[in-house]
Amino acid sequence: MIFARKVWHLLVAIKDGLVLLFMLLFFLLLFGMLSSRPAADRVREGALLLSLNGSVVEEPSSEDPLGMLIGTAAPNKQYRTRDLARAIRLAASDDRIKAVVLDLSRFTGGGIVSMQEVAAAMDAVRAAKKPVLVYAVAYLDDGLMLAAHASEVWLHPMGAAMVMGPGGTTPYYGDLLKRFGVNVHVYKVGTFKDAVEPYLGNQASAPSREARSALYQSVWETWRADVAKARPGANFDLAAKDPVGWIKASNGDGAQAALKAGLVDKLGDRVAFGERVKALVGADPLDEAPGTFAANKPAALLGAHPVESGGDAVAVVTVAGEIVDGDAGPGTAGGDRIADLIDTANTDGAKALVLRVDSPGGSVLASETIRLALERFKANGRPVVVSMANLAASGGYWVSTPAQRIFAEPGTITGSIGIFAVLPTFEKTLAQYGVNSDGVRTTPLSGQPDILGGLTPETDAVLQATVEQGYTRFLDVVAKSRGKSAAEIDAMAQGRVWDGGTARQKGLVDQFGGLDDAAAWVAKAAKLETWHTEFYGTEPETLAGRVTALLGGGDDAKAATGGDLFATLAARQQLGLDRAASGLARLGQVQGMQAYCLDCAVLDFAPPGDVREGWLARLSMLALQSR
């Protein structure tokens, strides 16, 4: 029996070992499949197909592969602006590409500068006498802007188009906080620094409303001028100014209304659209299904035309998303991570550097960390320029101050030079339940800040003085950068946000131009005869990207039809809810001084990075449940 028992234990041990071994091999194989970067397909004759199943951003956010695998829905894909624009421009000169096709059925938008960059690439294709065709079930502003630059715009017969215009509402939590006795201590400098207003009252202040009105009107005029020039026969103003009359004139048929107004050229479903493209570029030899056509993905075209790497390197480092302390990113600008990239470029011997900024700002400390890294790069006699994309406000402007020259676009949102900090305490909340605080202090600052017992007047005064000094520091670094006095900068600062055109008039921006213009200028400043751009921090598609594709979030020639107008608006509404939750979470997080732009969030349609459910979100749920 003893012998048999030992044999049995041995067999069980072997079985367990084999199971563990096979499980290990399975997960290693799975990891290898997901993390491997698939080889780009060979470019064949046909169309360049861009199925934009998500948003266009300056730098795609990093994803948690495990969270994506156990999630209930496929994540929205993010597309890097410069990759899309470059692929489209390559299509103009590659003889194998007969047309460019954009499927916007599940497109969720992007910043206006990003849209203009992609649209300019579409214009280059049309200038090369190649057709650009666009299809969607529902068009909103960003989709309409791209469609305006196409040679042929298709809309599903049951679809529609809506001209929304920039702007919208911001949730104000002041009454909610008062209801629960939360005491919000606000420390700020800047008449127009309205990022703290949602926690204080129930509506925007007069200065905030004034600044927003001017900003949104400027962005709106930029959009109108772009689409009017690209598609002069379309009546965008009718769709914007009298949407009800416009739709009723077509008996509620949104597709017919869009067709009559010239916003689209043809009505047809995906199959009819595909057959039209097939007539232009040829059939797909591997798929005979109706509506299929010979197509290439952007990765194939980019892979077939690698970027030249001769000559000296001009480093490009991207600051995208909210600026936070630590190593966060990509898609969020962790100050330590960005500084490390700049220092790496410095160590690598890059001859010049372009800082590409697309950020509403954030942590003052993280912004200063990035600024100091740029100063270290400059200390070696190497020039630095800044290229502003959609947003470069607050902390996004702070990190721009070391530049010898700042490039922006008329639609860029910048400025917002101001500082604030928010600290909630709960002494009133607890008092409602009979909980009070008492104790002994050796100094006025003992035990401070006391989140449960409240702040002493001395603590309030110290914190406000610290914020005021931070604002003075902000003015000084901007004044030194712009060759002006602190008083001159203060007159245009005060937390006010400016469009790129106004910012240039005020001397906050030097000239209009994109990333390529900035790189060419800094290469000339560095006296480089031959050079190439080298992007730091750009990671290849690995595990998260493969999970996205497996979950159906990637781009595909046979992408889902996409939602109608109501589904598209619902997706936009969900984004608004996500931003509201992000605003709730922001107050509940322990943060230092902030240089953050509230107005920018309304103009930025990329999903917020990390929405945490904090105590304030729970308060809002309690308020709803108690009604």
C-alpha positions in Angstrom: 0.0 0.0 0.0 2.8 2.3 0.8 4.5 1.7 -2.5 1.2 2.2 -4.4 0.6 5.5 -2.5 4.0 6.7 -3.5 3.4 5.8 -7.1 0.1 7.6 -7.0 1.6 10.7 -5.5 4.3 10.5 -8.2 1.7 10.3 -11.0 -0.3 13.2 -9.5 2.9 15.3 -9.3 3.8 14.5 -12.9 0.2 15.4 -14.0 0.3 18.7 -12.1 3.7 19.5 -13.6 2.5 18.8 -17.1 -0.6 20.9 -16.6 1.5 23.8 -15.3 4.0 23.3 -18.2 1.2 23.3 -20.8 -0.4 26.4 -19.2 2.9 28.2 -19.2 3.5 27.3 -22.9 -0.1 28.4 -23.8 0.3 31.8 -22.2 3.7 32.3 -23.6 2.3 31.5 -27.1 -0.6 33.8 -26.5 1.7 36.6 -25.3 3.9 36.1 -28.3 0.9 36.3 -30.7 -0.4 39.4 -29.1 2.8 41.3 -28.6 4.3 40.5 -31.9 4.0 43.3 -34.5 2.4 41.9 -37.6 4.4 42.4 -40.8 2.9 45.1 -43.0 1.0 43.7 -45.9 2.4 44.0 -49.4 1.0 47.1 -51.2 -1.2 46.0 -54.1 -3.1 48.0 -56.7 -6.2 49.4 -55.3 -7.4 52.0 -52.8 -5.9 53.2 -49.5 -8.6 52.5 -47.0 -8.8 54.3 -43.7 -11.5 52.9 -41.5 -11.4 55.4 -38.7 -13.1 53.4 -35.9 -12.2 55.9 -33.1 -10.6 59.2 -32.6 -7.6 61.0 -34.2 -5.1 62.2 -31.6 -1.6 63.4 -31.4 -0.4 60.5 -29.3 -2.5 57.3 -28.7 -3.0 56.4 -25.1 -1.5 53.3 -23.6 -3.9 50.6 -22.7 -4.0 47.9 -20.0 -4.1 44.6 -22.0 -5.5 42.6 -19.1 -8.3 45.1 -18.5 -9.1 45.1 -22.1 -9.4 41.3 -22.2 -11.7 41.1 -19.3 -13.7 44.2 -20.3 -17.2 43.9 -21.8 -16.7 46.1 -24.9 -14.0 46.8 -27.5 -12.0 49.9 -26.8 -12.2 52.9 -29.1 -9.1 52.9 -31.3 -6.9 56.0 -31.5 -5.1 57.0 -34.6 -1.9 59.2 -34.6 -2.5 62.3 -36.7 0.9 62.3 -38.4 0.6 58.6 -39.4 -2.7 59.2 -41.1 -1.6 62.3 -42.9 1.6 60.7 -44.0 -0.2 57.6 -45.4 -2.6 59.8 -47.3 0.2 61.9 -48.7 2.1 58.7 -49.8 -1.0 57.6 -51.6 -0.7 60.7 -53.8 2.6 59.6 -55.2 2.4 55.8 -55.1 1.2 54.6 -58.5 -0.3 51.5 -57.0 -2.9 53.6 -55.1 -5.8 54.6 -57.4 -7.9 56.3 -54.8 -8.2 57.1 -51.1 -11.2 55.9 -49.2 -12.3 57.1 -45.7 -14.9 55.1 -43.8 -16.2 57.4 -41.1 -19.0 55.1 -39.9 -17.5 54.8 -36.4 -15.4 58.0 -36.4 -15.5 59.9 -33.0 -13.6 63.0 -34.0 -10.4 64.8 -33.2 -9.1 68.3 -32.6 -9.5 71.0 -35.3 -5.8 71.2 -36.0 -5.6 67.4 -36.4 -8.5 67.6 -38.8 -6.9 70.3 -40.9 -3.7 68.2 -41.1 -5.5 65.2 -42.4 -7.6 67.4 -44.7 -4.5 69.0 -46.2 -3.2 65.5 -47.0 -6.5 64.7 -48.7 -6.1 67.9 -50.8 -2.6 66.6 -51.9 -4.2 63.4 -53.2 -6.8 65.4 -55.2 -4.1 67.6 -56.6 -2.5 64.4 -57.9 -5.7 63.8 -59.8 -6.7 60.9 -57.7 -10.2 60.6 -56.2 -10.9 60.8 -52.5 -14.2 59.1 -51.4 -15.8 59.3 -47.9 -18.6 57.3 -46.5 -20.6 57.5 -43.2 -24.0 56.8 -41.7 -23.9 60.0 -39.7 -21.7 63.1 -40.1 -20.9 65.5 -37.3 -18.6 68.5 -37.4 -15.2 66.7 -37.6 -16.5 64.2 -40.2 -18.0 67.0 -42.2 -14.7 68.8 -42.2 -12.9 65.8 -43.6 -15.8 65.1 -46.1 -15.6 68.7 -47.4 -12.1 67.9 -48.7 -13.2 64.8 -50.5 -14.0 64.5 -54.2 -17.1 62.3 -53.5 -19.1 62.2 -50.3 -21.5 59.3 -49.6 -24.2 59.1 -46.9 -26.4 56.1 -46.0 -30.0 56.7 -47.2 -31.1 56.3 -43.6 -28.3 58.5 -42.3 -28.1 62.2 -41.5 -25.7 65.1 -41.0 -25.6 67.7 -38.2 -23.6 70.9 -37.9 -23.1 71.2 -34.2 -20.5 74.0 -33.7 -18.0 74.2 -30.8 -19.1 74.8 -27.2 -21.4 73.2 -24.8 -22.0 73.0 -21.1 -19.8 72.1 -18.1 -21.2 70.4 -15.0 -21.2 72.6 -11.9 -21.1 70.8 -8.6 -21.4 73.8 -6.2 -24.9 73.1 -5.0 -24.1 69.4 -4.6 -21.1 70.1 -2.4 -23.1 72.6 -0.3 -25.8 70.0 0.2 -23.4 67.6 1.8 -21.5 70.3 3.7 -18.2 69.9 1.8 -16.0 73.0 2.3 -14.0 73.6 -0.9 -10.9 75.7 -0.3 -9.8 77.3 -3.6 -6.5 79.0 -4.2 -6.0 80.7 -7.5 -4.6 83.6 -9.4 -6.2 84.8 -12.6 -9.5 86.5 -13.3 -10.2 84.0 -16.1 -8.8 80.9 -14.5 -12.2 79.2 -14.3 -11.1 75.6 -13.8 -12.2 75.9 -10.2 -15.6 77.4 -10.8 -17.5 74.1 -11.2 -16.7 73.4 -7.5 -17.9 76.8 -6.2 -21.2 77.6 -7.8 -23.9 76.6 -10.2 -23.0 78.6 -13.3 -20.1 80.3 -15.1 -18.8 83.6 -14.0 -19.0 86.6 -16.3 -15.3 86.6 -17.1 -15.4 82.9 -17.9 -18.4 83.4 -20.2 -16.7 86.3 -21.9 -13.5 84.3 -22.6 -15.3 81.2 -23.7 -17.6 83.1 -26.1 -14.6 84.7 -27.8 -12.7 81.5 -28.0 -15.5 79.3 -29.3 -16.5 82.0 -31.9 -12.9 82.0 -33.2 -12.8 78.2 -33.5 -16.2 78.2 -35.1 -15.1 80.8 -37.7 -12.0 78.7 -38.4 -14.2 75.6 -39.1 -16.7 77.5 -41.3 -13.9 79.1 -43.3 -12.2 75.7 -43.9 -15.4 73.9 -45.0 -16.6 76.8 -47.1 -13.3 77.0 -49.0 -13.1 73.2 -49.5 -16.7 72.8 -50.5 -18.0 76.2 -51.7 -21.3 74.8 -53.1 -22.5 73.5 -49.7 -24.9 75.4 -47.5 -23.4 74.7 -44.1 -24.9 77.9 -42.7 -28.4 76.6 -43.4 -27.7 73.4 -41.5 -26.2 75.3 -38.6 -28.5 78.3 -38.2 -31.9 76.7 -38.9 -31.5 72.9 -38.4 -35.3 72.4 -37.7 -36.4 74.3 -40.8 -33.7 72.5 -42.8 -34.8 69.0 -41.8 -38.5 69.8 -42.0 -38.1 71.0 -45.6 -37.1 67.4 -46.5 -40.0 65.9 -44.4 -37.6 64.8 -41.6 -35.4 62.9 -44.0 -31.9 63.8 -42.8 -30.2 62.1 -45.8 -32.2 64.1 -48.3 -31.6 67.3 -46.4 -27.9 66.8 -46.4 -28.0 66.0 -50.2 -30.0 69.1 -51.0 -27.7 71.3 -49.0 -24.7 69.9 -50.8 -23.1 68.5 -47.7 -23.0 65.1 -49.4 -22.9 64.0 -53.1 -24.6 60.6 -53.1 -26.9 58.4 -51.0 -26.2 54.7 -50.8 -25.5 51.9 -48.3 -22.1 50.4 -47.8 -22.5 47.9 -50.6 -23.4 50.6 -53.1 -20.5 52.7 -51.9 -18.1 49.7 -52.2 -19.3 48.9 -55.7 -18.6 52.5 -56.7 -15.0 52.3 -55.3 -14.6 48.9 -57.0 -15.3 50.5 -60.4 -12.5 53.0 -59.7 -9.8 50.7 -58.2 -10.7 47.1 -59.1 -12.1 44.1 -57.3 -10.6 42.4 -54.3 -9.1 39.1 -55.7 -9.5 37.4 -52.3 -13.1 38.4 -51.5 -16.0 38.4 -54.0 -18.6 39.6 -51.5 -20.8 42.5 -52.7 -19.2 45.9 -51.9 -15.7 44.7 -51.5 -12.8 46.2 -53.4 -9.0 46.0 -53.6 -7.7 47.9 -50.6 -4.6 48.6 -48.6 -4.4 49.5 -44.9 -2.3 52.6 -43.9 0.3 50.3 -42.2 1.1 48.6 -45.5 1.8 51.9 -47.3 3.8 53.3 -44.4 5.8 50.1 -44.2 6.6 50.2 -47.9 7.9 53.8 -47.6 10.1 53.9 -44.5 11.2 57.3 -43.3 14.7 58.3 -44.4 17.2 58.4 -41.5 20.2 60.0 -43.1 22.1 63.0 -41.7 21.9 64.4 -38.2 18.9 63.8 -35.9 16.3 66.4 -35.0 14.6 64.9 -32.0 10.8 65.2 -31.6 9.3 64.7 -28.2 5.5 64.7 -27.7 3.7 66.2 -24.7 0.1 64.9 -25.2 -2.8 64.8 -22.8 -2.9 66.0 -19.2 0.5 66.8 -17.6 0.8 64.7 -14.5 3.6 63.9 -12.0 5.4 60.6 -12.6 5.9 58.3 -15.5 2.4 58.2 -17.0 1.8 57.8 -20.7 1.8 57.7 -23.6 -1.4 59.7 -24.2 -0.9 61.2 -20.7 2.2 63.4 -20.2 4.0 62.1 -17.2 6.5 64.8 -16.3 9.3 62.4 -15.4 8.7 60.3 -18.5 8.9 63.3 -20.8 12.0 64.7 -19.1 13.7 61.3 -19.5 12.9 61.3 -23.2 14.4 64.8 -23.6 17.5 63.8 -21.6 17.8 60.6 -23.7 17.8 62.7 -26.9 20.4 65.0 -25.3 22.6 62.0 -24.5 22.1 60.5 -27.9 23.5 63.6 -29.4 20.5 65.0 -31.2 21.4 68.3 -32.8 18.1 70.0 -32.2 14.7 69.3 -30.6 11.1 69.9 -31.4 8.6 69.7 -28.5 5.2 68.8 -30.0 2.6 70.0 -27.5 -1.1 68.9 -27.5 -2.0 69.3 -23.8 -4.5 71.3 -21.7 -1.9 71.4 -18.9 -2.0 70.0 -15.5 0.6 69.7 -12.7 2.8 72.7 -12.2 5.6 70.6 -10.8 5.5 68.2 -13.7 5.5 71.1 -16.2 8.5 72.6 -14.5 10.3 69.2 -14.7 9.8 69.1 -18.4 10.9 72.8 -18.8 14.1 72.1 -16.9 14.9 69.1 -19.1 14.6 71.4 -22.1 16.9 73.9 -20.5 19.5 71.1 -20.0 19.2 70.3 -23.7 19.7 74.0 -24.7 22.7 74.3 -22.3 24.7 72.3 -24.9 24.1 75.0 -27.5 21.3 73.0 -29.3 18.2 74.8 -30.4 14.7 74.0 -29.2 11.4 74.9 -30.8 7.8 74.1 -29.9 5.1 73.0 -32.3 1.6 73.4 -30.9 -1.1 71.1 -32.1 -4.7 71.4 -31.0 -4.0 72.4 -27.4 -1.1 74.0 -25.6 -2.7 75.8 -22.7 -1.8 76.4 -19.0 0.9 73.8 -18.3 1.0 73.2 -22.0 2.3 76.8 -22.4 4.6 76.5 -19.4 6.6 73.7 -21.1 6.7 75.8 -24.2 8.6 78.6 -22.7 12.2 77.4 -23.3 11.6 77.4 -27.1 13.5 79.8 -29.3 10.4 79.8 -31.6 6.8 78.7 -31.1 4.8 77.4 -34.0 1.0 77.1 -33.9 -2.0 77.1 -36.1 -4.9 79.6 -36.1 -7.1 76.9 -34.6 -4.7 76.1 -31.8 -5.9 76.8 -28.2 -3.2 78.3 -26.1 -2.5 80.7 -23.2 -4.5 80.1 -20.0 -1.5 81.4 -18.0 -2.7 81.0 -14.4 -2.4 78.8 -11.3 -4.9 77.2 -9.0 -5.2 74.6 -6.3 -8.3 73.0 -4.7 -8.5 71.3 -1.3 -11.8 70.0 0.1 -12.5 69.6 3.8 -15.4 67.8 5.5 -15.8 69.4 8.9 -19.3 70.7 8.1 -20.3 67.3 6.6 -19.2 65.5 9.8 -20.9 68.1 12.1 -24.2 67.2 10.5 -23.8 63.8 12.1 -22.5 65.0 15.4 -18.8 64.5 14.7 -16.5 67.4 15.7 -12.8 67.9 15.9 -10.7 69.1 18.8 -7.1 68.9 19.9 -3.9 70.8 20.9 -1.5 72.6 18.5 2.0 73.7 19.1 2.0 75.9 16.0 -0.8 77.3 13.8 0.1 74.7 11.2 0.1 71.6 13.5 -1.9 68.8 12.0 -2.6 70.7 8.8 -4.1 70.3 6.3 -6.8 68.7 8.4 -9.3 67.2 5.9 -11.8 66.2 8.6 -11.4 69.1 11.0 -10.9 72.0 8.6 -8.1 74.4 7.9 -6.7 77.1 10.1 -6.6 80.7 8.8 -2.8 80.5 8.8 -2.9 77.4 6.5 -5.3 79.2 4.1 -3.0 82.2 4.0 0.1 80.0 3.4 -1.5 78.0 0.6 -2.8 81.2 -1.2 0.7 82.8 -0.9 2.2 79.6 -2.4 -0.2 79.8 -5.4 0.5 83.5 -5.9 4.2 82.8 -5.9 3.5 80.0 -8.5 1.7 82.5 -10.7 4.6 85.0 -10.4 7.0 82.2 -11.4 4.7 81.5 -14.4 4.8 85.1 -15.5 8.6 85.3 -15.1 9.3 82.3 -17.2 6.9 83.5 -19.9 8.2 87.0 -19.8 11.8 85.8 -20.2 10.8 83.5 -23.1 8.8 86.2 -24.9 11.1 89.1 -24.3 8.5 91.1 -22.4 8.0 92.4 -18.9 6.0 90.4 -16.3 3.5 93.2 -16.3 3.0 92.9 -20.0 2.4 89.1 -19.7 0.1 89.6 -16.8 -2.1 91.8 -18.9 -2.7 88.9 -21.4 -2.5 86.1 -18.8 -5.0 86.0 -15.8 -5.8 82.4 -16.9 -7.4 83.6 -20.2 -7.4 81.2 -23.2 -6.6 82.4 -26.7 -7.0 81.0 -30.2 -3.8 80.7 -32.2 -4.4 83.8 -34.3 -5.0 86.1 -31.3 -2.1 84.5 -29.5 0.2 85.3 -32.4 -1.0 88.9 -32.4 -0.2 89.1 -28.7 3.3 87.7 -29.1 2.6 84.3 -27.3 3.1 82.5 -30.7 5.8 83.4 -33.3 4.4 82.0 -36.5 1.9 79.7 -38.1 3.0 76.2 -39.2 2.9 72.6 -38.4 5.4 70.0 -37.1 7.3 69.9 -40.4 7.7 73.6 -40.5 9.0 73.6 -36.9 11.5 70.8 -37.7 12.8 72.6 -40.8 13.2 75.9 -38.8 15.1 74.2 -36.0 17.3 72.2 -38.4 18.3 75.5 -40.1 18.9 77.1 -36.7 21.3 74.2 -35.9 23.0 74.7 -39.3 22.3 71.1 -40.4 22.9 70.4 -44.1 21.3 66.9 -44.0 19.0 65.8 -41.2 16.0 63.6 -40.3 13.4 63.7 -37.6 13.7 61.1 -34.9 10.6 60.6 -32.7 11.2 59.7 -29.1 8.7 57.8 -27.1 6.9 56.2 -30.0 6.2 52.6 -29.2 5.3 50.0 -31.8 1.9 48.3 -31.7 2.3 45.3 -29.3 0.1 43.6 -26.8 -2.6 46.3 -26.3 -2.9 46.9 -30.0 -3.4 43.2 -30.8 -6.0 42.9 -28.0 -7.8 45.9 -29.5 -7.9 44.1 -32.9 -9.1 40.9 -31.3 -11.9 42.7 -29.6 -13.0 44.3 -32.8 -11.8 47.8 -32.1 -9.2 47.9 -34.9 -9.6 49.1 -38.4 -10.8 46.6 -40.9 -12.0 46.7 -44.5 -15.2 45.0 -43.4 -15.8 47.2 -40.4 -19.3 47.2 -38.8 -21.8 49.5 -40.5 -21.7 51.9 -37.6 -24.6 53.7 -35.8 -27.1 56.1 -37.2 -27.3 59.7 -36.2 -28.9 58.8 -32.8 -26.1 56.2 -32.1 -23.5 58.8 -33.1 -25.0 61.4 -30.8 -25.2 58.8 -28.0 -21.5 58.1 -28.3 -20.9 61.8 -28.1 -23.1 62.0 -25.0 -21.2 59.1 -23.4 -18.0 61.1 -23.9 -19.7 64.0 -22.1 -20.6 61.7 -19.2 -17.0 60.5 -19.0 -15.8 64.0 -18.8 -18.3 64.8 -16.1 -17.1 61.8 -14.1 -13.5 62.9 -14.7 -14.4 66.4 -13.3 -15.9 64.8 -10.3 -12.8 62.6 -9.7 -10.5 65.6 -10.1 -11.6 67.3 -6.9 -11.3 64.0 -5.0 -7.7 63.4 -6.0 -4.8 64.8 -4.0 -3.0 67.1 -6.3 -0.5 69.9 -6.1 -0.7 73.3 -7.8 -2.4 73.1 -11.2 -2.0 75.0 -14.5 -5.0 73.4 -16.3 -7.4 74.7 -18.9 -11.1 73.9 -18.3 -12.3 75.4 -21.7 -10.0 73.0 -23.6 -12.0 69.9 -22.5 -15.1 71.2 -24.3 -13.1 71.5 -27.5 -11.3 68.2 -27.2 -13.2 65.1 -28.3 -10.6 62.5 -27.4 -11.7 60.3 -24.5 -10.4 61.4 -21.1 -7.5 59.4 -19.9 -8.2 57.9 -16.5 -11.6 58.4 -14.9 -11.5 57.3 -11.2 -14.6 57.0 -9.1 -13.9 59.0 -6.0 -15.8 60.3 -3.0 -17.4 63.1 -5.1 -18.8 60.7 -7.7 -20.3 58.7 -4.8 -21.9 61.9 -3.4 -23.5 62.6 -6.7 -24.9 59.1 -6.8 -26.3 59.6 -3.3 -27.9 62.9 -4.3 -29.6 61.2 -7.3 -30.8 58.3 -5.1 -32.2 60.6 -2.5 -34.4 62.6 -4.9 
